[in-house]
Structure formats: C-alpha cells, structure tokens
Amino acid sequence: MSAAPESAPVVRESTRAARESTFAGLRGQLHEAAATFAGGPDALEGILLGMVNDVDRAVREPLEIFPVCHHSPASALAMARRLREKQPKVVYLELCEDMAPLLTELRNCRLPVAVQAFASEVDGFPPEWAPLSVVAPITEASAEYQAIAYALDTPGVELVLVDRSSDHVFQWDSRGQCTPQGAEDGTDKHGTTGHGTAGPDGRTSAEDATETALHGEAVGVGIGDLRPRFAELEEHLLRHGKVRHWSEWWHQYVELPLGDGDHDTYRQVMLLIGSLFRRLAPGDPSRVRIDEDRERYMWTRMREHLAATGTDPEDCLYVCGAFHAASRVEEFGVAGSDTYEISPRSATTWQHGLIPSSHAAVEAQFGLAAGSVSIAATEWAKSLKRTRVRPYRLAGQAGTKKSRAKQTAAPAAGAARPAATDKLSGFLGRPPVLDSLDEAELLGWSVDIVSAARRSGYLASTADAIAVFETSILLAGMRDRAKPTPYDFQDAAVTCIEKDAVPGRRDVRRLVEIMMGGDRVGQVGYDSLPPLARDVHDRLEPLGLKLQQRGVRRALLDMASQPELRDCSDVLWMLRRLLPQGAARPIMGERALGERSIQESWDLALGTHQRALIELGYEGVSIEQVLEQRLRRAAYAPQATAATVLEAVEDAALYLGGSRRLADELGTRALAVLTSERSVDGAPEVLRRVRRLLAYYRTSEPVLPPWIGSFVKAGYAHYCTLLPTAFTDEDATVGQVAAMLGFLFSMESLALSLGCDRAQLELAVAQSHPADPSKTALLWAAQVQLGTLSRERLRARCDELLANPLVVPAYPRYLSGFVHALEPVPGLADVVVEAVSNAFGRLPDAVLLPWLPTLISTLRAGAADLAPLLIREAGRIFPSRLAALDAWVPPWRAPAPAPVRRAARAAGRAADVRRGAALAPAHPAAFDALADLLGCTEGWAPATAPAGMAGMALLTTHPATCDALADLLGCTEGWAPPSPPTAPAGAALTARHPDSATALESLLAGN
C-alpha cells in the first residue's frame, strides 16, 4: 500500500508517452492527402495537421474535456453515458457563474425554461443599454441539463459554473450588443420581437411569434453552438450534403452517426469539428478576442477551484462547447499560464430568475430552422428507447417521466482512465452507415399528416398518404439516403398535400412540426417565481382561475355582490398598465378618473405572458412599487415632456389613488418641465390631461392641490409668451395653436383668480400676425372671444373671402381653422355652420367640387374629434324633415326683430312689479316662511301704508346698504334733505342721490 504513491508518477509518464503517438498514423495520412490534392505542403496541410494537433492536445489534458453541441440529442446521450461511467466528483460547466444559485430551482419547473440575469438600472454601462438581460435556455435533450441533474441529485458531487458572469458579457463587448444570431461562441443577440420573422435557416409563422419572443430582446448564452463562421464552407457543406439548411446537415451527418458511437469516437469527432470551424473562422478581431477571453476566464476559474479544494483533475469533468474545447490560448489546461487577470464587475445590480422558454425561442435565438429543436426532442426520446440509456432527471421535475431502463453498474471510484486510442482514422475512413427503412414509422407519419391536414381544411385523402409515403422514399434516394429523415418527409408532405393554397392558418410544414412534437413551452413553478409574481397570484386567488396555465381565462367580477373582488380589479388594472397587451384585457368595464365599474369582465393570459410577469419581479416586491418606480422613471427621463409627466400624474391618481404624495411630486415635476419647454408640440395632450385632472380634483377633493394651481398659472403665462411665435411658426400645426388657445380660454377664470393678468393674453393676440389661412381663421376666433372683433364683422370677413375668386381655392383651409377654433371658442359653432353653408350655397359646382375633397381630407386629418360638435350644431339649426327645407330660412338670413321702445320695456317691467306685489298678499304663508328663514321679525307692513313709503322705510332702516350701493356707483354727494311727505318714495330716493339714479339708468339702458 505504501508503494502506490511512489509508482503513480511512473504510470502517468508512461501514459503520457503512449498518448503522444496516438494520432501518428492520422497525421501521416493527412500529410499525404495534402501533398496529393494541393501539389505540396501549403496552408491546407497546416490546417489539417493543426486540427489533429488540437484534438490530440485536448485528449491528452488530465482534466477530461467533454465537448458538446447546444441542444444536441447525441451530446446529451453521450453525456448520460459518460456520467454513469466516470462518476466525476466535480463538474465544471460552461455557464455564467452568477447563475449557479438558480439551478436548484429547475426541479420546480417544466422544461424548457431559461435561466435569466436581468438589470433594469445600469451603473457602469451607458444608460441607453438598459434594461440588460442575459438568458441561458435549458431543454431536457441537452447535455448541460444532464450534467446539472447529475450534479444536483448525486451526493458528494459539486457543480461549478466557470463561464464569465453576466456583467462581463456586456463589459467585453465594445458596443454593448453581443454577437449576431448564429454565432459559434454561444452568445448571440436575440432580436425576435414577435412579428413572425424567420431565422436564417427557416421560417417562423405568425402564430408562433409569442413563443419566439419568450426570451425577449436578451443576450442568449448557450453551450456549444456549432456552426461555420465561414460562409463559403457552410454553403459547400449544404450543397454537397444535398440539404436545405444547417440544422438538416447536422442531423444527417453528425447526430445520426454519433448517436450510437462510443465515448472516444464522440469526443474526438466533436473536437475535430470544433477545431475545423475555429480554424476556418474569419479573422474578426472583436469576436476572436471575446472567444479567447472566455476560454482564459474558464481555465483560470477551474485552476483556482482545483487549487482551493485540492481535487484531483482526474476526478473532474469539464463540459464546454466544442468550439472552446479546441482552444489554443496559453491558459489552456491545468498546467496553463496564470497571467490572466479577471476584471472586477461593475456596480450594476443584477437580478436572477427563471423564465419560460420554448423550442421556437431556442430556434430563434440560435438561428436554427423552425421545428429543428422539436425534431431533436423526438430523436432524443427515440434514442433513449433504442439504446436503453437511463438519463438523469432532477427529482420532482415537472413534466418528465421516470425512466424504467435498467441502470448499469458504475465503475469503481478512482479507476484509472484507459489510454485514448485513435478513433478518428476509422470514423473518417468508414463509409456512411445506411439505416434500413422503417416502413411502419414512415407509414404512421403519412397517415398522421393526412389526418392533421384534413382537420386543418385540406382536401387530403388516402391517396395523398400513399403519395407522401412514396415521395419521402424518392427524395431520400435522390439525396443518397436509405432512410427518409423528418426533413425529407416534411418536403414530401408539402409537395403532395399543400398544392397552391393554405385553407387555414397553418400550412403543411407547420403541421409536420406539430406532428413531430410541436413547440413545447416550459413553465416556471410557483415556488420558483419571484415574490411579486407569487403575490399577484395570491391576490387573484379569489377569482378561482388557474392563471398559471397557458391560454386565455375569462374572469367575471361582480363587485356589487362581492366587494372583496375590488382588490382583484385593482390588481388587474395595474397589470394591464404594466404587462404586454393581451396579458390582461378588459372586455367589460373601464377605469377612469373618478369612475369605478361595478361589474367587469376580463380575458387573462398570465400563464402565456409568464416571462413578463417574472421580469416585473426583478424591479420590486409588489406591483404598486414597480408602477411607482416606472412612473417616476418616465417623469424624470431626460426626454420627458409636460404631456408625459401629466400622463404619469394621471396614472398615479388612477391606479395608486391612495398615493397623493406621488401625484403631488409628479405634478411639481410637470410644472418644472412645462416652464422649460420651448415648443408647443405637446399642447393638445397637455390641454386634455389638465382638463381631466381639474375635473377629477374638483369633484373628489375639497380644495385643488397646490401644484395644479401653480401649473395653470405658469401655463397661462407660458402659452401667452409662445402664442405670437406659434402663429407664425411653420412647424406648429393649427391643432397645436388651437390647443394653446383652448388652455388660455378654458383656464382663464382659474388663472385670473390666481393673479394672472388678462392684458397679457390680449397683448399676445394683438402681436400675432399669421400668414397661414387656417391660423388666420383661428386668430379671428380668438379676437371674437376677447371682444376685439364682433361676430357681425367676422361674418362680413367670411363673405369677403367667398367673394374673392383668388381666395376661394384656400377657403377650405379657413374652414379648417374655424373648425379647430371650436376647441377654444365652442360658442362659434353657429358661425362655422353658417360659413360652410354659405360656401355650399353660393359657390358654383365648377368651383365647389375641386376643393371639396381637400375640405373633407383636411377636416378628417386635423379636426376629426371636433366634427361631432359641428354636426350637432348643424342638426340644431337645420330642419329635421325634408319637407320643411323648401320653406326654411337660415337664421343668419332672417330679418332682424323690430326694436322695442324704452317706454314699452319700462311699462312691462312695472307690470311685472305689480304682479309680484300682488303675489305677496295672495300667498302670505310662503312669505312668512321666507321671513323666518332670513331672520326677519318686523312682521307685515300696515295695509294702508302706501307702497312708496315702504321703500322709504327700507332705506331708513338699512342706510349702510344704500351707502354701499352709492360707493359702487361712484356717488359722493351724501344723503339729500328729506323730501316732503307727499312726495313718492322713488322721488325721494332720486332726490337724495341724483347721480346714483343717473348712473343706474345708464347701466340699465346699456343692458
């Protein structure tokens, strides 16, 4: 026993010497091939021998390297076999090291899911990059899942993630955007936004847009994404392989040959492919730098772990992409250089969680053909049945079945690894193995696709099933295959069934994808959701719906009979504000300022939009907190306008009614933004929102908030200042100027009560000199509102425009300005109706018809919301029946009423007074009640007292009232001597205050 440690170095030296001559024969064959085909040693020989050297270097490494391809059934099968044979104590996995704590939550999810790192606020990166998101999708038919399941459920095994952190993903990129789709380094920019765009290899139907966007616009990190970066090489492989896209080539020439191969053959072939793609990659310095930095990072982390734990490299397994397994950096291996220094992370706070994924999302992220991941999942299931390999699955994993395959006995721990032999020479020199035709499987596919096609509206029959069967065999033979692949069958089905039209929403290609397994969508379990998502599900529990399931659920809320559902209604309205369209869609009911529905109906799809709900959990612990943060972020954004800030104020009052503090804070911010604006682009929106907020606060609050009074006061002065410039500015539309005038006129009473001066508005209108016809008409309307232009004069100007042949072509633009003027001056509706009617009545058809389309398009484009007011006024003026139209006279053409003499009006008023005086003795009880209400205790005057004396007694009883009236009228004479008793009371009052009587008579005459 004591001699074992001394003999170990001798054994290792002999093993190393044996490995050095492993690929000597292959090197000689490649040297001869290069000399034959290239005419002598050149770059070709360097590439071929370099590939062998890369394989030899990786095979001789003491720490076993296991190269994989992303979501490859062959890699997953080989991984399951190797893990049961080797039983490693440490598994190093190429995955972002900060995602390690999330892997234990996979057992609460149904695969496929994606591990996500999310940062809504950045510190150390440009603000325009936010939010940052990194995802790593995981499916059951992937080697990384096999490694994770083995490490987490096997006692004494440690799982170590060694790839760069999520923070370094963005640190290392010069522009903050990672490599484009299809990059071999396993990092790519996922840009599918849900519009049915296709990847470079295939196509994605519009119905799968939601599934392809499950990862959002996130940077995707995967293991072993193998694809040639050399475009000519890929084209050459596809052409000579007689396939349509890269996924089909990989399935035919890598997946199937390696599916039943031994471990050494698999390793060496994958290392050879990784070296080939690496050596033939274009020399993009940025991509090469990122690739090599990742490899230096991973090997540095592994050496640090080995040094810290003292683990023997022979007991470890390094799982990485084949592209990185063939690395040539100095830091490669456990004995590599230690000069590489890992930069510190930025101050950005990262949130981590699990989000649902799907086969379509993985295909879009890695640029694979549509349906290729589903076909891979089907091949994985078939390979497990054929080889009876028992895969690893996390205990309690949702959506999986326990394998009944008999587990093979694991080798004893610490057994020496056998020396590797040259498997490449035999694999490369062996002719392709032709699988025998499985007629039963192909016949079942043909029957199933015809049945699915008939359900989708195709006129398919048994003859079509036979045609698909025979065509599949024919296509496979044309492509040098004895057994049709799923891709051959798909082409045959499209050829024989689809014909020239698609009767339903799914074409035959999509039907084949569904039949082969379809797009499997994962789900994150309740226990793995962030606190916010769990809180949302808990608060919606009274609805009694299974909201975690995918699909649409109809919720009916009757708050009148069930008041406890009001909290659910509040949650749903906030979710509608925060989540994408379709997650929470109201069918019946609305939420407006000061209004609450008593019954509501909702279509809820929270399970379908689970990713968006989970990402809300990265921003806060409750939806109220997230909504408040987003409102503040929108209000304090550098590009925020007064309209957007007022929208935030309205949302705060609408959804966070109890948070008066937030509304006041945002309102103060709106005031500051308004005073800093130098354009009138947002004037219409500002006017609409201020009106709504004023109406809301006047009906729900005892007094207006201080900020809104300050906003109206500042807005009055602000728009008065900008008004002359806006009238002449070509960029300012007539609608924007009309909104400014609407703000000034509708808020005038409040602004004047707060200390504004109306002379400022009058001066601004007087300084306005527009040249545009529509703005000129708008200016005339403003002058009418201010009283500087009479309505009669405005009508005369309209008549002058119609009488001028040079102005008639521009008359529709004047009418457009008049219609916009209904916003600030709604009382001009009758004048606008008159102007339009006169144009139609006076102009001949030769003039009217050419500019009629211009009038309609102008009104529709710029004043569609004001047209109903104009139509209502026209309906009030014009007769309601056609028979009355011939005898109808427009009000503006009707003769003016005869003047009424002042004496007649005075006589009428005297008669009214006498009728009022007679009313008092006729109903004494009513006047007694009124006297008691007013606190009068004098009682009724004597019936014999003359009426004039009663008025005289009133003056002497309340002299202060008469003095106040005299001061109001500007009389300073004082009380006159008393008149003789025989004089009437009115004469006595006139005698006492002659100036007051004269002023009062003038005031009445003016009215």
Secondary structure, DSSP 8 states (H G I E B T S, - for coil): -TTHHHHHHHHHHHHHHHHHTTTHHHHHHHHHHHHHHHSSSSHHHHHHHHHHHHHHHHHT-SSEEEEE-TT-HHHHHHHHHHHHHH--SEEEEEEEGGGGGGGGGGGGSBSSEEEEEEESS-SSS-GGG-SEEEEEEE-TTSHHHHHHHHHHHSTT-EEEEEE--HHHHHHS-SSS----TT-TTSEEE----SS----SSS---GGGHHHHTTT-S-EEE-S-----S-HHHHHHHHHHHT-SSHHHHHIIIIIHHHTT--HHHHHHHHHHHHHHHHHTS---HHHHHHHHHHHHHHHHHHHHHHHHH---GGGEEEEEEHHHHT---TT-STTS----------S---EEEEEE-BHHHHHHHHT--TTHHHHHHHHHHHHHHHH-------TT-BT-----S-------TT---------HHHHHHS--------HHHHHHHHHHHHHHHHHTT----HHHHHHHHHHHHHHHHHTT-SS--HHHHHHHHIIIIITT---SSS-HHHHHHHHTT---B-B--GGGS-HHHHHHHHHTGGG---TTSSS-EEEEEETTT-TTHHHHHHHHHHHHHHS-TTSEEEEE--EETTEE-SEEEEEE-TTTTHHHHHHHHTT-SSHHHHHHHHHHHHHTSTT--HHHHHHHHHHHHHH-TT-HHHHHHHHHHHHHHHHH----TTHHHHHHHHHHHHHHHHHH-SS--HHHHHHHHHHHHHHHHHHHHHHH-SSS-HHHHHHHHHHHHHTHHHHHHTT--HHHHHHHHHT----SHHHHHHHHHHHHHHTSS-HHHHHHHHHHHHH-TTTGGGHHHHHHHHHHTTTT-GGGHHHHHHHHHHHHHHS-HHHHHHHHHHHHHHHHHH-TTTHHHHHHHHHHHS-SSGGGSTT---GGGS-------HHHHHHHHHHHHHHHHHHHHH-HHHHHHHHHHHT--S----TTS-HHHHHHHHHHH-HHHHHHHHHHTT--S-------TTS-HHHHHHHH-HHHHHHHHHHHHH-
